[in-house]
Amino acid sequence: MNDATAAEIRQFLLDSLTEMNYSTDDIDDDTALGPAGADLESLSLAELAVRVEDRFGVRFDDDEAEKLAGMTVGEFIAAVAERRAAAATAGS
């Protein structure tokens, strides 16, 4: 994953959380998305997944929602970047 991709995904994530009325003041790559960190509820995680799917063309299956809650911001960014790269490779 290149730094530009990570920075773009990170900024999109923070912008999305702000639009969803979550505070991003204390969020860094080690912050958990779920109750232990950013405190996103399942509906918010689903909305975030849809926003990321729409923006970056990657898919998260419904059964992955629970896994998203356990991810840190950094892990989520890496997962999106990895799926984005795989989609780009598959599409070429």
N, CA, C and O atoms as a GROMACS GRO file, in nm:
protein
  368
    1MET      N    1   0.086  -0.118   0.000
    1MET     CA    2   0.000   0.000   0.000
    1MET      C    3   0.090   0.123   0.000
    1MET      O    4   0.180   0.135   0.082
    2ASN      N    5   0.063   0.213  -0.094
    2ASN     CA    6   0.145   0.334  -0.094
    2ASN      C    7   0.087   0.436   0.003
    2ASN      O    8  -0.030   0.430   0.041
    3ASP      N    9   0.171   0.531   0.042
    3ASP     CA   10   0.132   0.629   0.143
    3ASP      C   11   0.018   0.718   0.094
    3ASP      O   12  -0.068   0.758   0.173
    4ALA      N   13   0.016   0.748  -0.036
    4ALA     CA   14  -0.090   0.833  -0.090
    4ALA      C   15  -0.225   0.764  -0.079
    4ALA      O   16  -0.326   0.826  -0.044
    5THR      N   17  -0.227   0.634  -0.108
    5THR     CA   18  -0.352   0.558  -0.095
    5THR      C   19  -0.398   0.556   0.050
    5THR      O   20  -0.515   0.582   0.077
    6ALA      N   21  -0.308   0.527   0.142
    6ALA     CA   22  -0.342   0.523   0.283
    6ALA      C   23  -0.392   0.659   0.331
    6ALA      O   24  -0.490   0.666   0.405
    7ALA      N   25  -0.326   0.766   0.289
    7ALA     CA   26  -0.366   0.900   0.330
    7ALA      C   27  -0.505   0.934   0.275
    7ALA      O   28  -0.586   0.995   0.344
    8GLU      N   29  -0.531   0.894   0.150
    8GLU     CA   30  -0.661   0.922   0.089
    8GLU      C   31  -0.772   0.847   0.162
    8GLU      O   32  -0.878   0.904   0.190
    9ILE      N   33  -0.748   0.720   0.192
    9ILE     CA   34  -0.848   0.640   0.262
    9ILE      C   35  -0.869   0.693   0.403
    9ILE      O   36  -0.982   0.704   0.450
   10ARG      N   37  -0.760   0.726   0.472
   10ARG     CA   38  -0.768   0.780   0.608
   10ARG      C   39  -0.851   0.908   0.610
   10ARG      O   40  -0.938   0.924   0.695
   11GLN      N   41  -0.823   0.999   0.517
   11GLN     CA   42  -0.896   1.126   0.513
   11GLN      C   43  -1.044   1.102   0.483
   11GLN      O   44  -1.130   1.166   0.543
   12PHE      N   45  -1.072   1.010   0.392
   12PHE     CA   46  -1.212   0.978   0.361
   12PHE      C   47  -1.281   0.920   0.483
   12PHE      O   48  -1.396   0.955   0.512
   13LEU      N   49  -1.212   0.832   0.555
   13LEU     CA   50  -1.267   0.772   0.676
   13LEU      C   51  -1.298   0.880   0.780
   13LEU      O   52  -1.408   0.881   0.837
   14LEU      N   53  -1.203   0.969   0.805
   14LEU     CA   54  -1.224   1.075   0.904
   14LEU      C   55  -1.336   1.169   0.861
   14LEU      O   56  -1.419   1.210   0.943
   15ASP      N   57  -1.340   1.205   0.733
   15ASP     CA   58  -1.447   1.290   0.682
   15ASP      C   59  -1.582   1.222   0.698
   15ASP      O   60  -1.680   1.286   0.737
   16SER      N   61  -1.588   1.094   0.668
   16SER     CA   62  -1.714   1.019   0.681
   16SER      C   63  -1.760   1.014   0.825
   16SER      O   64  -1.878   1.033   0.854
   17LEU      N   65  -1.667   0.987   0.917
   17LEU     CA   66  -1.703   0.982   1.059
   17LEU      C   67  -1.756   1.117   1.106
   17LEU      O   68  -1.852   1.124   1.183
   18THR      N   69  -1.694   1.225   1.060
   18THR     CA   70  -1.740   1.359   1.096
   18THR      C   71  -1.881   1.383   1.044
   18THR      O   72  -1.967   1.434   1.116
   19GLU      N   73  -1.905   1.346   0.917
   19GLU     CA   74  -2.038   1.360   0.858
   19GLU      C   75  -2.142   1.276   0.932
   19GLU      O   76  -2.260   1.311   0.935
   20MET      N   77  -2.098   1.165   0.991
   20MET     CA   78  -2.188   1.076   1.065
   20MET      C   79  -2.198   1.118   1.212
   20MET      O   80  -2.253   1.044   1.294
   21ASN      N   81  -2.146   1.237   1.244
   21ASN     CA   82  -2.152   1.296   1.379
   21ASN      C   83  -2.070   1.223   1.485
   21ASN      O   84  -2.108   1.220   1.602
   22TYR      N   85  -1.959   1.167   1.443
   22TYR     CA   86  -1.863   1.108   1.538
   22TYR      C   87  -1.745   1.204   1.551
   22TYR      O   88  -1.703   1.265   1.453
   23SER      N   89  -1.693   1.215   1.671
   23SER     CA   90  -1.575   1.297   1.694
   23SER      C   91  -1.452   1.222   1.644
   23SER      O   92  -1.436   1.102   1.669
   24THR      N   93  -1.365   1.293   1.573
   24THR     CA   94  -1.242   1.230   1.524
   24THR      C   95  -1.119   1.286   1.594
   24THR      O   96  -1.006   1.258   1.553
   25ASP      N   97  -1.140   1.364   1.699
   25ASP     CA   98  -1.029   1.431   1.768
   25ASP      C   99  -0.922   1.335   1.819
   25ASP      O  100  -0.802   1.362   1.806
   26ASP      N  101  -0.962   1.223   1.875
   26ASP     CA  102  -0.867   1.131   1.936
   26ASP      C  103  -0.844   1.005   1.853
   26ASP      O  104  -0.794   0.905   1.905
   27ILE      N  105  -0.881   1.009   1.727
   27ILE     CA  106  -0.870   0.888   1.643
   27ILE      C  107  -0.737   0.886   1.571
   27ILE      O  108  -0.698   0.982   1.504
   28ASP      N  109  -0.667   0.773   1.585
   28ASP     CA  110  -0.544   0.749   1.509
   28ASP      C  111  -0.548   0.606   1.456
   28ASP      O  112  -0.650   0.539   1.470
   29ASP      N  113  -0.440   0.560   1.396
   29ASP     CA  114  -0.440   0.426   1.335
   29ASP      C  115  -0.459   0.314   1.435
   29ASP      O  116  -0.496   0.203   1.396
   30ASP      N  117  -0.434   0.339   1.564
   30ASP     CA  118  -0.448   0.235   1.665
   30ASP      C  119  -0.586   0.234   1.731
   30ASP      O  120  -0.612   0.150   1.816
   31THR      N  121  -0.674   0.326   1.692
   31THR     CA  122  -0.808   0.335   1.750
   31THR      C  123  -0.898   0.227   1.690
   31THR      O  124  -0.905   0.212   1.568
   32ALA      N  125  -0.965   0.151   1.776
   32ALA     CA  126  -1.061   0.051   1.728
   32ALA      C  127  -1.184   0.122   1.674
   32ALA      O  128  -1.224   0.226   1.725
   33LEU      N  129  -1.244   0.065   1.571
   33LEU     CA  130  -1.365   0.124   1.514
   33LEU      C  131  -1.486   0.099   1.604
   33LEU      O  132  -1.577   0.183   1.610
   34GLY      N  133  -1.489  -0.014   1.671
   34GLY     CA  134  -1.604  -0.053   1.751
   34GLY      C  135  -1.606   0.009   1.890
   34GLY      O  136  -1.546   0.114   1.913
   35PRO      N  137  -1.677  -0.057   1.983
   35PRO     CA  138  -1.700  -0.003   2.118
   35PRO      C  139  -1.573   0.032   2.196
   35PRO      O  140  -1.577   0.121   2.281
   36ALA      N  141  -1.462  -0.035   2.167
   36ALA     CA  142  -1.340  -0.010   2.243
   36ALA      C  143  -1.268   0.118   2.199
   36ALA      O  144  -1.168   0.156   2.261
   37GLY      N  145  -1.316   0.183   2.093
   37GLY     CA  146  -1.245   0.300   2.042
   37GLY      C  147  -1.337   0.409   1.994
   37GLY      O  148  -1.389   0.488   2.073
   38ALA      N  149  -1.359   0.413   1.862
   38ALA     CA  150  -1.443   0.517   1.802
   38ALA      C  151  -1.590   0.498   1.838
   38ALA      O  152  -1.671   0.589   1.822
   39ASP      N  153  -1.624   0.379   1.885
   39ASP     CA  154  -1.758   0.347   1.935
   39ASP      C  155  -1.865   0.350   1.826
   39ASP      O  156  -1.978   0.392   1.851
   40LEU      N  157  -1.830   0.304   1.707
   40LEU     CA  158  -1.930   0.293   1.601
   40LEU      C  159  -2.022   0.175   1.629
   40LEU      O  160  -1.976   0.065   1.659
   41GLU      N  161  -2.150   0.199   1.619
   41GLU     CA  162  -2.248   0.092   1.636
   41GLU      C  163  -2.261   0.018   1.504
   41GLU      O  164  -2.210   0.064   1.402
   42SER      N  165  -2.329  -0.096   1.506
   42SER     CA  166  -2.336  -0.180   1.386
   42SER      C  167  -2.394  -0.107   1.266
   42SER      O  168  -2.346  -0.125   1.154
   43LEU      N  169  -2.497  -0.024   1.285
   43LEU     CA  170  -2.555   0.050   1.173
   43LEU      C  171  -2.455   0.152   1.117
   43LEU      O  172  -2.448   0.173   0.996
   44SER      N  173  -2.378   0.213   1.205
   44SER     CA  174  -2.277   0.309   1.160
   44SER      C  175  -2.164   0.239   1.086
   44SER      O  176  -2.112   0.291   0.987
   45LEU      N  177  -2.126   0.121   1.133
   45LEU     CA  178  -2.024   0.043   1.063
   45LEU      C  179  -2.073   0.004   0.924
   45LEU      O  180  -1.997   0.007   0.827
   46ALA      N  181  -2.201  -0.033   0.915
   46ALA     CA  182  -2.259  -0.069   0.786
   46ALA      C  183  -2.260   0.052   0.693
   46ALA      O  184  -2.228   0.040   0.574
   47GLU      N  185  -2.296   0.169   0.747
   47GLU     CA  186  -2.296   0.291   0.665
   47GLU      C  187  -2.156   0.324   0.618
   47GLU      O  188  -2.135   0.361   0.502
   48LEU      N  189  -2.059   0.311   0.708
   48LEU     CA  190  -1.920   0.338   0.671
   48LEU      C  191  -1.874   0.243   0.560
   48LEU      O  192  -1.808   0.284   0.465
   49ALA      N  193  -1.910   0.116   0.573
   49ALA     CA  194  -1.873   0.017   0.472
   49ALA      C  195  -1.933   0.054   0.336
   49ALA      O  196  -1.866   0.043   0.233
   50VAL      N  197  -2.059   0.098   0.335
   50VAL     CA  198  -2.124   0.138   0.210
   50VAL      C  199  -2.056   0.261   0.150
   50VAL      O  200  -2.035   0.268   0.029
   51ARG      N  201  -2.023   0.358   0.236
   51ARG     CA  202  -1.953   0.478   0.187
   51ARG      C  203  -1.820   0.441   0.122
   51ARG      O  204  -1.784   0.492   0.015
   52VAL      N  205  -1.746   0.351   0.187
   52VAL     CA  206  -1.616   0.308   0.135
   52VAL      C  207  -1.635   0.231   0.004
   52VAL      O  208  -1.558   0.247  -0.090
   53GLU      N  209  -1.739   0.146   0.001
   53GLU     CA  210  -1.767   0.070  -0.121
   53GLU      C  211  -1.796   0.165  -0.236
   53GLU      O  212  -1.745   0.147  -0.346
   54ASP      N  213  -1.879   0.266  -0.210
   54ASP     CA  214  -1.916   0.363  -0.314
   54ASP      C  215  -1.796   0.445  -0.361
   54ASP      O  216  -1.781   0.472  -0.480
   55ARG      N  217  -1.711   0.484  -0.267
   55ARG     CA  218  -1.598   0.572  -0.299
   55ARG      C  219  -1.482   0.497  -0.364
   55ARG      O  220  -1.422   0.546  -0.460
   56PHE      N  221  -1.451   0.379  -0.310
   56PHE     CA  222  -1.330   0.309  -0.353
   56PHE      C  223  -1.356   0.182  -0.434
   56PHE      O  224  -1.262   0.118  -0.481
   57GLY      N  225  -1.483   0.147  -0.452
   57GLY     CA  226  -1.516   0.031  -0.534
   57GLY      C  227  -1.478  -0.102  -0.474
   57GLY      O  228  -1.450  -0.197  -0.546
   58VAL      N  229  -1.475  -0.110  -0.342
   58VAL     CA  230  -1.444  -0.236  -0.274
   58VAL      C  231  -1.568  -0.285  -0.200
   58VAL      O  232  -1.655  -0.205  -0.164
   59ARG      N  233  -1.577  -0.415  -0.179
   59ARG     CA  234  -1.695  -0.472  -0.114
   59ARG      C  235  -1.659  -0.532   0.021
   59ARG      O  236  -1.554  -0.594   0.038
   60PHE      N  237  -1.750  -0.512   0.116
   60PHE     CA  238  -1.743  -0.581   0.244
   60PHE      C  239  -1.872  -0.662   0.255
   60PHE      O  240  -1.981  -0.606   0.242
   61ASP      N  241  -1.861  -0.791   0.278
   61ASP     CA  242  -1.979  -0.875   0.290
   61ASP      C  243  -2.051  -0.846   0.421
   61ASP      O  244  -1.991  -0.796   0.517
   62ASP      N  245  -2.181  -0.878   0.424
   62ASP     CA  246  -2.261  -0.854   0.543
   62ASP      C  247  -2.203  -0.923   0.666
   62ASP      O  248  -2.209  -0.869   0.777
   63ASP      N  249  -2.148  -1.042   0.646
   63ASP     CA  250  -2.095  -1.116   0.761
   63ASP      C  251  -1.961  -1.060   0.811
   63ASP      O  252  -1.908  -1.108   0.911
   64GLU      N  253  -1.908  -0.960   0.743
   64GLU     CA  254  -1.782  -0.899   0.787
   64GLU      C  255  -1.805  -0.783   0.883
   64GLU      O  256  -1.708  -0.731   0.940
   65ALA      N  257  -1.929  -0.741   0.903
   65ALA     CA  258  -1.957  -0.626   0.989
   65ALA      C  259  -1.900  -0.644   1.130
   65ALA      O  260  -1.845  -0.551   1.188
   66GLU      N  261  -1.914  -0.764   1.182
   66GLU     CA  262  -1.862  -0.791   1.316
   66GLU      C  263  -1.709  -0.778   1.318
   66GLU      O  264  -1.651  -0.729   1.415
   67LYS      N  265  -1.646  -0.824   1.211
   67LYS     CA  266  -1.501  -0.815   1.199
   67LYS      C  267  -1.456  -0.669   1.193
   67LYS      O  268  -1.352  -0.633   1.249
   68LEU      N  269  -1.535  -0.585   1.124
   68LEU     CA  270  -1.501  -0.442   1.114
   68LEU      C  271  -1.496  -0.377   1.252
   68LEU      O  272  -1.409  -0.294   1.278
   69ALA      N  273  -1.588  -0.414   1.339
   69ALA     CA  274  -1.594  -0.355   1.473
   69ALA      C  275  -1.467  -0.383   1.552
   69ALA      O  276  -1.429  -0.304   1.638
   70GLY      N  277  -1.403  -0.496   1.523
   70GLY     CA  278  -1.281  -0.533   1.595
   70GLY      C  279  -1.154  -0.477   1.534
   70GLY      O  280  -1.046  -0.488   1.592
   71MET      N  281  -1.167  -0.416   1.415
   71MET     CA  282  -1.049  -0.361   1.348
   71MET      C  283  -1.011  -0.225   1.405
   71MET      O  284  -1.095  -0.151   1.455
   72THR      N  285  -0.882  -0.195   1.396
   72THR     CA  286  -0.838  -0.060   1.425
   72THR      C  287  -0.852   0.023   1.297
   72THR      O  288  -0.873  -0.032   1.189
   73VAL      N  289  -0.841   0.152   1.310
   73VAL     CA  290  -0.846   0.240   1.192
   73VAL      C  291  -0.738   0.198   1.092
   73VAL      O  292  -0.764   0.190   0.973
   74GLY      N  293  -0.617   0.172   1.142
   74GLY     CA  294  -0.508   0.131   1.054
   74GLY      C  295  -0.536   0.001   0.982
   74GLY      O  296  -0.505  -0.012   0.863
   75GLU      N  297  -0.593  -0.096   1.052
   75GLU     CA  298  -0.628  -0.224   0.990
   75GLU      C  299  -0.737  -0.206   0.883
   75GLU      O  300  -0.732  -0.269   0.778
   76PHE      N  301  -0.833  -0.119   0.912
   76PHE     CA  302  -0.941  -0.092   0.817
   76PHE      C  303  -0.884  -0.027   0.691
   76PHE      O  304  -0.920  -0.064   0.580
   77ILE      N  305  -0.796   0.071   0.709
   77ILE     CA  306  -0.733   0.139   0.596
   77ILE      C  307  -0.657   0.037   0.512
   77ILE      O  308  -0.666   0.038   0.389
   78ALA      N  309  -0.582  -0.051   0.576
   78ALA     CA  310  -0.504  -0.154   0.505
   78ALA      C  311  -0.597  -0.249   0.429
   78ALA      O  312  -0.568  -0.287   0.316
   79ALA      N  313  -0.710  -0.287   0.490
   79ALA     CA  314  -0.805  -0.378   0.426
   79ALA      C  315  -0.866  -0.313   0.302
   79ALA      O  316  -0.880  -0.378   0.199
   80VAL      N  317  -0.902  -0.186   0.313
   80VAL     CA  318  -0.959  -0.114   0.198
   80VAL      C  319  -0.855  -0.103   0.087
   80VAL      O  320  -0.886  -0.128  -0.030
   81ALA      N  321  -0.732  -0.066   0.123
   81ALA     CA  322  -0.625  -0.052   0.023
   81ALA      C  323  -0.597  -0.185  -0.046
   81ALA      O  324  -0.578  -0.189  -0.168
   82GLU      N  325  -0.595  -0.293   0.031
   82GLU     CA  326  -0.568  -0.426  -0.024
   82GLU      C  327  -0.679  -0.466  -0.122
   82GLU      O  328  -0.650  -0.516  -0.231
   83ARG      N  329  -0.804  -0.444  -0.084
   83ARG     CA  330  -0.917  -0.479  -0.170
   83ARG      C  331  -0.918  -0.390  -0.295
   83ARG      O  332  -0.951  -0.434  -0.405
   84ARG      N  333  -0.882  -0.264  -0.276
   84ARG     CA  334  -0.879  -0.170  -0.389
   84ARG      C  335  -0.772  -0.215  -0.490
   84ARG      O  336  -0.796  -0.213  -0.611
   85ALA      N  337  -0.656  -0.254  -0.439
   85ALA     CA  338  -0.548  -0.300  -0.528
   85ALA      C  339  -0.589  -0.430  -0.598
   85ALA      O  340  -0.561  -0.448  -0.716
   86ALA      N  341  -0.655  -0.521  -0.526
   86ALA     CA  342  -0.700  -0.648  -0.584
   86ALA      C  343  -0.805  -0.622  -0.692
   86ALA      O  344  -0.804  -0.686  -0.797
   87ALA      N  345  -0.895  -0.528  -0.666
   87ALA     CA  346  -0.999  -0.494  -0.764
   87ALA      C  347  -0.937  -0.432  -0.889
   87ALA      O  348  -0.981  -0.460  -1.000
   88ALA      N  349  -0.836  -0.349  -0.870
   88ALA     CA  350  -0.768  -0.285  -0.983
   88ALA      C  351  -0.695  -0.388  -1.067
   88ALA      O  352  -0.693  -0.380  -1.190
   89THR      N  353  -0.634  -0.486  -1.000
   89THR     CA  354  -0.561  -0.592  -1.069
   89THR      C  355  -0.659  -0.682  -1.146
   89THR      O  356  -0.633  -0.720  -1.260
   90ALA      N  357  -0.771  -0.713  -1.082
   90ALA     CA  358  -0.871  -0.800  -1.145
   90ALA      C  359  -0.937  -0.730  -1.264
   90ALA      O  360  -0.978  -0.795  -1.360
   91GLY      N  361  -0.947  -0.598  -1.256
   91GLY     CA  362  -1.013  -0.524  -1.361
   91GLY      C  363  -0.927  -0.492  -1.481
   91GLY      O  364  -0.976  -0.447  -1.584
   92SER      N  365  -0.796  -0.516  -1.468
   92SER     CA  366  -0.707  -0.481  -1.580
   92SER      C  367  -0.673  -0.596  -1.668
   92SER      O  368  -0.599  -0.580  -1.766
   0.00000   0.00000   0.00000
